[in-house]
Amino acid sequence: MCPLVLYKIWKTYVVPRYLYGLEVQICTKADIYELEKLQRKIFRQFLSLPERTASSALYILLGAEPVETVLDRNMLSLFLTISRLDNAIEKKILKWELEIGKDFTESFINRIDKILNKYSLPNPKEILENPPSKYKWKNMLKKAINTYWSNIWKEECLIKTTIKYLTIQENQLKTT
């Protein structure tokens, strides 16, 4: 089968089950690394590439996104959904976490803050006070994620001689 078809099947059927519920779990870097490692192994098999192939090459060739990004997007989606609820207990809990958040480094709001900072998006307080529309949020998030990963992959292409001839297109990630 065509690698792009295999990736579409992977993204549609496997990833949602593979990552189900992880947006509310506290995942360590080691947990995410293991999930990434499995995904990269599958991608190498899709593309019939050797184990030594650079990770960034896999993502660039397939237009795929790392597990970390999928988890980030899921967490931010949950956060936006909660922030758009009026007078809901979930939103009150987030506001409470925001007030005392510095004491609990692994709280949901602190993890959201780290993700928003990583992609240069507004802080959680701004979003809770004035949540953007779903359409605006999706576009803003898609652009921020594409920019973030494009910059990382461009740097890797300059450093690694094996992938220096790969071209990174704008909007490289095929996100939904």
Beta strands, then each sheet from edge to edge (+ up, - down):
end
